[in-house]
Amino acid sequence: RLGTERSVVVTPSTYGTDNACTLDALRQLGAGARGVAVVDQDVSDAALSDLAAQRVCGLRVNFVSPQSWGETTPEMLVTLAHKIAGAGWHLQLFARPEQIVALAPVLQSLPVPLVIDHMGLDDPKAPNLQARALVLGLLQAGNTWVKLSGAYMRSALHGPSYADTLPWGRTLVQAAPERLVWGSDWPHTTQTPGTVNDADLVDVLQRCSDSEAVLDRILVDNPARLYGFAPA
């Protein structure tokens, strides 16, 4: 319905480190799909190579949701980063603003690209200015990306406009349009079924910039670079 031809499947917290559902989705979706997996810090090189062969190109590290296998630590983030260094993979960080601030020294020294999930979970009602400044600094340093997704998670205005999330979205677009990607975050498991319309989320993105070239970059060119798709 949205007209997307490529997709990125991210293993959700529900499955812990079991990536079987993600890998099955990648098989069904074919060459136009990439995956972001969840593994523990003891993952072997052979296991990572097997994931790469199935078009996984990143690892998600979650500091927000309870994990079935234990507690996520900064040391885990560093260990995984060094295990995938040189492979062309990235780390996708799911963290609250205050956690991003606490992790600043680690994030600034990672040897792989970092993708900050869901706009850093910024709260439009009470933005963490220190976290915003840190995210913008990481973007300007050139090794960090931000995923423009999850607007519905923090919006006090809700859909279809999610208008209170636009100022931060526009700030990110102005700061580094070359290192932003978009995501629907379908199927919106944190919300009541049927309450989030993915077309509304595309509209939110379109209101972040009046430049068609910038939107093309976010929706086409940037994900091709980050996830290894062929150029459009």
Buried (B, 14 or more C-beta within 10 A) or exposed (E): EEEEEBBBBBBBBEEBEBBEEBBEBBEEBEEEBBBBBBBBBEBEEEEBEEBBEBBBBBBBBBBBEEBEEEEBEBEBBBBBBEBBEEBEBBBBBBBBBEBBBBBBEBBBEBEBBBBBBBBBBBBBEEBBEEBBEBBBBBBEEEBBBBBBBBBBBBBEBBBBBBBBBBEBBBBBBEBBBEBBBBBBBEEBEEBEEEEBEBEBBBBBBEBBBEEEEBBEBBBBBBBBBBBEBEEE
